[in-house]
Amino acid sequence: MPKTGPITAESPVFVNLPVRHVTIGSGGEQMAVHVAGRLDMGRLPLICVPGYQRNMADFADFVPALHRALETDWPIVLVDLRGRGRSAYRRRADDYSTINDAHDLSMVARALGIEAAIFVGQGHGGQVIMALAAERPALIAVAILVDAGPVTAPESLVRLRSNNDAIRSTRGAAGLAIMLRRMQAADYPDAPPEELDRLAQRTHLLDESGRARTLFDPVLIERLRGFAPDDVLVPQWQLFDLLKRVPLLLIRSELTDQVPRRIFEEMLERRADAASIVLRRQGSPALLNGDDEAGGIAAFIAEATQADTPAVKRA
């Protein structure tokens, strides 16, 4: 039987995110999917893809914010990629790849009867969308990339690895809580302590022994051992360019270290027709929970899909 995350059911971040499990592949592996709104309402569904070790909880606040902005329960699908959240872990560490994640995403869409969708991807999730454009281009009608591009800055991978090593080596609930707050505060300097605690719960859960347990397969962190801060990674521009046929929104968090500014600027140069948003005073993952940012995304969706809504009208 495939491995699954053993403790996700206990995490408070999933309380309001009931899921159905979609069986994919020949081995009976399952992916967790949460659907908000009705998929048969005649609008292109939004499929939200989280970052590298992240899960659908990163979009939990985005769903109601976007529904408020659009004043309709536009269909939104949240997914946990394999090895994250409530989806099955992969059998082999080497099977964790952007290409395999894209293939899984394609199968989930097929299982839900989705032939075309608006895709929103944060970080690694955005790279999965670019890989999906190579595998099944007709599935992507509109793309929104959040702190995602054709290359990930190596220093962000090193920071992720170092942070998780520090969390794993710390014992005691009080010490862990302080450490997690400090780590989150670097990305969200304006967030109150209770909000920082809630953000930390999206990837870790404190167990009864006072240890932090991951809501993702720990193998994902082990796969980052080979990166150094001064590595030079080659951008995969050919994947980014596969999105040239679809409306594109590029979003960058002001404090992110995932996408170098020069890469983001080149993305805008290559896609002069793309819309763009910069999110002030936050890092990755982007919160996407404010009325302003949700309103900007809603306006882009309305224009890209030629949809009239009470809140957002076409010019």
Protein Blocks (a to p, Z undefined) as FASTA:
>chain_A
ZZddfklmmpmklmmmccddddedjkopacddddedjfklopacddddddfklcfklmmm
mmmmmmmmnopacdcdddddehiajbccdfbfklgcfklmmmmmmmmmmmnopabdcddd
ehjlmmmmmmmmmmmmmlpmbdcdehiafbdcfklmmmmmmmmmmmmmpgcjklmmmmmm
mmmmmmmmmbcfklmmmmmmmmbccdfkopacdfbdfklmmmmmmpcfkbccdddfklmm
mmmmpccdddddfkbckbcfklmmmmmmmmmmbccdddehiacddfklafklmmmmmmmm
mmmnopacfklccZZ
